[in-house]
């Protein structure tokens, strides 16, 4: 977008030479890849709620060293480096900020897509940090300032929310859902719907408003179909959210969750939404739950998945084939043109 937005810092990859990566032979690296592939093929979970919750608890407790169990069973320690300076350039320092969990896809682990550091080669959860850009003379942090005022952003969302609510595609989706025998839904959890607070002119920001509007109409439509007095809880998770996004979504009854709380909320009575995520949302879900319904990127597994941030996989394909009916998302709206609806079959 032509301006500083965010940077991330991963200590192990930045220091891979110090960690002895150059001493690892090609055969040793190949052996690790082969072992991870065999674990995956054997059905070993790459992610679990217990694993995620354990790391979250350590981060929230303020531990300066977070312990993560790798797929090989070994415990790996990640040091928290918040406050240190990682680099300096052109009068600015890049200060290591808050830590976060980076979810590494099976493909990235097998193909060592981030580079190879032996001690963390089996870790599907790794600790990265955000970086803050700070002016060296004034010590002021360079923040991302939303281009829209809160009122402009709210009006932008409300306009497109109303447009979606009355759109023929919304009606087609509503009719399709009413024709299906749906499992009971208690909550909707949305991932990767993006920020609405930076601009109202770009196609990606318009897509974001429609995707968030879908959360609200799904809540209304499913509540009507279920004829229940209990409200359906709505949650959304995206690291791109600004305070303005949070305020707008809260007013629409959507609770914003910090990464990775959204995954801990997903269960078999959840509708999961995800659109072009930058983490392997669908593979995480495939390991931890069988949601009542998913509306997310169409599953089209090929051998060349490495360059995708939310890649397909044999395990994901198997889950869909065994448990779900795949339905085309109606219409050709840009916000949903790569998506499909997956309704869990009743046993």
C-alpha positions as CSV (number, residue, x, y, z in Angstrom):
1,X,0.0,0.0,0.0
2,X,3.0,2.2,-0.3
3,X,3.6,2.8,3.4
4,X,5.1,1.1,6.4
5,X,2.5,-1.3,7.7
6,X,4.1,-4.1,9.7
7,X,7.2,-6.3,10.0
8,X,7.8,-9.6,11.7
9,X,10.9,-10.9,13.4
10,X,11.8,-14.6,13.8
11,X,14.9,-14.9,15.9
12,X,15.9,-18.5,14.8
13,X,15.7,-17.7,11.1
14,X,17.5,-14.4,11.6
15,X,20.3,-16.2,13.4
16,X,20.3,-19.5,11.4
17,X,24.1,-19.3,11.0
18,X,24.6,-19.1,14.8
19,X,22.3,-22.1,15.2
20,X,24.6,-24.3,13.2
21,X,22.4,-24.7,10.1
22,X,25.4,-24.7,7.9
23,X,26.7,-27.8,9.7
24,X,23.6,-29.8,8.7
25,X,24.2,-32.0,5.7
26,X,21.6,-32.2,2.9
27,X,21.0,-35.8,4.0
28,X,20.2,-34.7,7.5
29,X,17.7,-32.1,6.2
30,X,16.2,-34.7,3.9
31,X,15.8,-37.1,6.8
32,X,13.9,-34.5,8.8
33,X,11.6,-33.8,5.8
34,X,11.0,-37.5,5.3
35,X,10.2,-38.0,9.0
36,X,7.7,-35.1,9.1
37,X,6.0,-36.5,5.9
38,X,5.8,-39.9,7.5
39,X,4.3,-38.5,10.7
40,X,1.7,-36.6,8.6
41,X,0.9,-39.6,6.5
42,X,0.4,-41.7,9.7
43,X,-2.3,-39.2,10.9
44,X,-0.3,-37.5,13.6
45,X,-2.0,-34.2,14.4
46,X,0.0,-31.2,13.3
47,X,-2.1,-28.9,15.5
48,X,-4.3,-29.5,18.6
49,X,-6.2,-27.2,20.9
50,X,-4.1,-28.5,23.8
51,X,-1.0,-27.5,22.1
52,X,-2.3,-24.0,21.1
53,X,-3.8,-23.4,24.6
54,X,-0.5,-24.3,26.3
55,X,1.5,-21.8,24.3
56,X,-1.2,-19.1,24.8
57,X,-1.1,-19.7,28.6
58,X,2.7,-19.3,28.6
59,X,2.5,-16.1,26.5
60,X,-0.2,-14.6,28.7
61,X,1.8,-15.5,31.9
62,X,4.7,-13.3,30.7
63,X,7.2,-16.1,30.5
64,X,10.5,-15.0,29.0
65,X,10.9,-18.5,27.5
66,X,8.0,-20.3,25.8
67,X,8.2,-24.1,25.5
68,X,6.7,-25.7,22.5
69,X,6.5,-29.5,21.8
70,X,7.6,-30.4,18.3
71,X,6.1,-33.2,16.2
72,X,9.0,-35.4,17.2
73,X,8.1,-35.0,20.9
74,X,11.0,-32.9,21.8
75,X,10.5,-29.6,23.7
76,X,11.9,-26.5,22.1
77,X,12.3,-23.1,23.9
78,X,11.6,-19.8,22.2
79,X,13.0,-16.7,24.0
80,X,10.8,-13.6,24.2
81,X,12.9,-10.7,23.0
82,X,10.4,-7.8,23.3
83,X,12.1,-4.4,23.6
84,X,15.4,-5.4,22.0
85,X,16.5,-3.7,18.7
86,X,16.8,-6.1,15.8
87,X,18.0,-3.7,13.1
88,X,18.6,0.0,12.3
89,X,18.4,1.8,9.0
90,X,18.1,5.4,7.8
91,X,17.6,6.9,11.2
92,X,15.1,4.3,12.4
93,X,15.4,1.4,14.8
94,X,13.3,-1.7,14.4
95,X,12.3,-2.6,17.9
96,X,11.1,-6.1,18.7
97,X,7.5,-5.9,19.8
98,X,4.9,-8.3,21.1
99,X,5.3,-12.1,20.5
100,X,2.7,-14.1,18.5
101,X,2.2,-17.6,17.4
102,X,3.2,-18.4,13.8
103,X,1.3,-21.5,12.5
104,X,3.6,-23.4,10.1
105,X,1.8,-25.5,7.5
106,X,2.8,-29.2,7.0
107,X,4.0,-28.2,3.5
108,X,6.3,-25.5,4.9
109,X,7.7,-27.9,7.5
110,X,8.3,-30.7,5.0
111,X,9.9,-28.4,2.4
112,X,11.6,-26.1,5.0
113,X,10.0,-23.1,3.3
114,X,11.2,-20.6,6.0
115,X,14.8,-21.9,5.8
116,X,16.2,-24.7,7.9
117,X,17.0,-24.4,11.6
118,X,17.4,-27.9,13.0
119,X,16.2,-27.2,16.6
120,X,12.8,-25.9,15.4
121,X,12.4,-28.0,12.3
122,X,9.6,-30.1,13.9
123,X,7.7,-27.1,15.3
124,X,4.3,-26.4,13.7
125,X,3.8,-23.6,16.3
126,X,6.7,-21.1,16.4
127,X,7.1,-17.8,18.3
128,X,7.6,-14.8,16.1
129,X,7.5,-11.1,17.1
130,X,6.0,-8.0,15.6
131,X,8.5,-5.3,14.8
132,X,7.9,-1.6,15.6
133,X,9.6,1.1,13.6
134,X,11.0,3.8,15.9
135,X,12.6,7.1,15.1
136,X,16.1,7.0,16.6
137,X,16.2,10.7,17.6
138,X,12.7,11.2,19.0
139,X,12.0,7.6,20.1
140,X,8.5,7.9,18.6
141,X,7.0,4.7,17.2
142,X,5.8,5.0,13.6
143,X,2.2,3.7,13.8
144,X,-0.1,2.7,11.0
145,X,-2.7,5.4,10.9
146,X,-6.0,4.4,9.4
147,X,-6.7,6.6,6.3
148,X,-10.4,6.7,7.2
149,X,-11.8,8.4,10.2
150,X,-13.9,6.2,12.5
151,X,-17.1,7.7,11.1
152,X,-15.9,7.2,7.5
153,X,-15.0,3.6,8.2
154,X,-18.3,3.0,9.9
155,X,-20.3,4.5,7.1
156,X,-18.3,2.5,4.6
157,X,-19.2,-0.7,6.4
158,X,-22.8,0.2,7.0
159,X,-23.3,1.1,3.3
160,X,-21.9,-2.2,2.1
161,X,-23.6,-4.2,4.9
162,X,-27.0,-2.9,3.7
163,X,-26.0,-3.6,0.1
164,X,-25.2,-7.2,1.0
165,X,-28.3,-7.7,3.1
166,X,-30.5,-6.8,0.1
167,X,-28.3,-8.4,-2.6
168,X,-29.8,-11.2,-4.7
169,X,-26.7,-13.4,-3.8
170,X,-27.6,-13.1,-0.1
171,X,-31.1,-14.3,-1.0
172,X,-29.7,-17.2,-3.0
173,X,-27.5,-18.2,-0.1
174,X,-30.4,-17.9,2.3
175,X,-32.6,-20.2,0.1
176,X,-29.8,-22.7,-0.3
177,X,-29.3,-22.9,3.5
178,X,-33.0,-23.3,4.1
179,X,-33.1,-26.3,1.8
180,X,-30.4,-28.2,3.8
181,X,-30.6,-30.2,6.9
182,X,-28.2,-28.3,9.0
183,X,-26.6,-29.2,12.3
184,X,-27.3,-26.9,15.2
185,X,-25.1,-23.8,15.3
186,X,-24.1,-22.0,18.4
187,X,-21.5,-19.6,17.1
188,X,-19.8,-18.2,14.0
189,X,-16.1,-17.7,13.9
190,X,-14.5,-15.8,11.1
191,X,-10.9,-15.6,10.1
192,X,-9.0,-13.3,7.7
193,X,-11.8,-11.0,6.8
194,X,-9.3,-8.0,6.8
195,X,-9.4,-4.4,7.9
196,X,-12.1,-2.0,6.8
197,X,-10.4,1.1,8.2
198,X,-7.7,2.0,5.8
199,X,-9.5,2.9,2.6
200,X,-12.9,2.7,1.0
201,X,-11.6,2.7,-2.6
202,X,-9.7,-0.6,-2.9
203,X,-11.3,-3.8,-4.0
204,X,-9.8,-5.7,-1.0
205,X,-11.4,-3.3,1.5
206,X,-14.8,-3.6,-0.2
207,X,-14.4,-7.4,-0.1
208,X,-13.7,-7.0,3.7
209,X,-17.0,-5.2,4.3
210,X,-19.0,-7.8,2.5
211,X,-17.3,-10.7,4.3
212,X,-18.0,-9.1,7.6
213,X,-21.6,-8.4,6.5
214,X,-22.0,-12.1,5.8
215,X,-21.3,-12.8,9.5
216,X,-24.3,-10.7,10.5
217,X,-26.7,-12.1,7.9
218,X,-25.7,-15.7,8.6
219,X,-26.4,-15.1,12.3
220,X,-29.9,-13.8,11.4
221,X,-30.7,-16.5,8.9
222,X,-29.5,-19.4,11.0
223,X,-31.3,-18.1,14.0
224,X,-34.5,-17.9,12.0
225,X,-34.0,-21.4,10.6
226,X,-33.2,-22.9,14.1
227,X,-36.1,-21.0,15.7
228,X,-34.1,-20.6,18.8
229,X,-34.3,-17.9,21.5
230,X,-30.6,-18.3,22.1
231,X,-28.5,-15.9,20.1
232,X,-25.7,-17.2,17.9
233,X,-22.3,-15.8,19.1
234,X,-20.2,-14.1,16.4
235,X,-16.4,-13.8,16.6
236,X,-13.8,-12.6,14.2
237,X,-10.0,-12.9,14.3
238,X,-7.5,-11.1,12.1
239,X,-4.2,-9.5,13.2
240,X,-4.9,-6.7,10.7
241,X,-7.8,-5.2,12.8
242,X,-7.4,-1.7,14.1
243,X,-9.2,-0.2,17.0
244,X,-11.7,1.3,14.5
245,X,-12.4,-2.2,13.1
246,X,-13.0,-3.5,16.7
247,X,-15.4,-0.7,17.5
248,X,-17.4,-1.2,14.2
249,X,-17.6,-4.9,14.6
250,X,-18.6,-4.7,18.3
251,X,-21.5,-2.5,17.3
252,X,-22.7,-5.2,14.9
253,X,-22.5,-7.8,17.6
254,X,-19.2,-9.3,16.5
255,X,-16.6,-10.0,19.2
256,X,-13.0,-9.5,18.0
257,X,-10.6,-12.2,19.2
258,X,-6.8,-12.0,19.4
259,X,-4.7,-14.6,17.6
260,X,-5.1,-17.5,18.2
261,X,-8.3,-17.5,20.4
262,X,-10.5,-18.0,17.4
263,X,-9.2,-21.5,16.9
264,X,-9.9,-22.3,20.6
265,X,-13.5,-21.2,20.0
266,X,-14.2,-23.6,17.1
267,X,-16.1,-26.7,17.9
268,X,-18.7,-29.0,16.2
269,X,-21.5,-26.5,16.5
270,X,-19.5,-23.7,14.8
271,X,-19.8,-22.1,11.4
272,X,-16.2,-21.2,10.3
273,X,-15.6,-18.5,7.7
274,X,-12.2,-17.8,6.2
275,X,-11.1,-16.0,3.0
276,X,-7.5,-16.0,1.7
277,X,-6.0,-16.4,5.1
278,X,-2.2,-15.9,5.6
279,X,-2.0,-18.9,8.0
280,X,-3.2,-22.5,7.4
281,X,-6.6,-21.9,8.8
282,X,-8.3,-24.8,7.0
283,X,-5.6,-27.4,8.0
284,X,-5.7,-26.2,11.7
285,X,-9.5,-26.7,11.7
286,X,-9.2,-30.1,10.0
287,X,-7.1,-31.2,13.0
288,X,-9.1,-29.7,15.8
289,X,-12.8,-29.9,14.9
290,X,-15.6,-30.9,12.6
291,X,-17.6,-27.6,12.3
292,X,-21.3,-27.7,11.4
293,X,-20.5,-25.6,8.3
294,X,-17.6,-23.8,6.7
295,X,-17.6,-21.1,4.1
296,X,-14.0,-20.7,3.0
297,X,-11.6,-21.1,0.0
298,X,-12.7,-23.9,-2.3
299,X,-10.7,-27.0,-1.6
300,X,-8.7,-27.9,-4.8
301,X,-5.6,-29.9,-3.7
302,X,-2.7,-30.1,-6.0
303,X,0.9,-31.2,-5.5
304,X,2.0,-27.6,-5.8
305,X,0.7,-26.1,-2.6
306,X,3.9,-24.7,-1.1
307,X,3.4,-21.1,-2.2
308,X,-0.1,-20.8,-0.7
309,X,-0.4,-19.3,2.8
310,X,-3.5,-21.5,3.5
311,X,-2.7,-24.5,1.4
312,X,-4.9,-27.5,0.7
313,X,-3.8,-30.9,1.9
314,X,-4.7,-34.6,1.6
315,X,-6.0,-34.5,5.2
316,X,-8.2,-31.5,4.5
317,X,-9.5,-33.2,1.3
318,X,-10.2,-36.4,3.2
319,X,-12.2,-34.5,5.9
320,X,-14.3,-32.8,3.3
321,X,-15.0,-35.9,1.3
322,X,-15.9,-38.0,4.4
323,X,-18.0,-35.4,6.3
324,X,-19.2,-32.6,4.1
325,X,-21.3,-31.7,1.2
326,X,-19.6,-29.1,-1.0
327,X,-21.9,-26.4,-2.5
328,X,-20.9,-23.6,-4.8
329,X,-21.2,-20.2,-3.2
330,X,-23.9,-18.5,-5.3
331,X,-23.3,-15.7,-7.7
332,X,-20.0,-14.2,-8.7
333,X,-19.4,-11.4,-6.1
334,X,-15.7,-10.6,-5.9
335,X,-15.8,-11.1,-2.1
336,X,-16.8,-14.7,-2.4
337,X,-15.7,-15.8,-5.9
338,X,-13.1,-18.2,-4.6
339,X,-15.3,-19.7,-1.9
340,X,-17.5,-22.7,-1.4
341,X,-20.0,-23.7,1.3
342,X,-19.3,-27.0,3.2
343,X,-22.2,-28.4,5.1
344,X,-21.6,-31.3,7.5
345,X,-23.6,-34.3,6.7
346,X,-25.7,-35.7,9.5
347,X,-24.7,-39.2,10.5
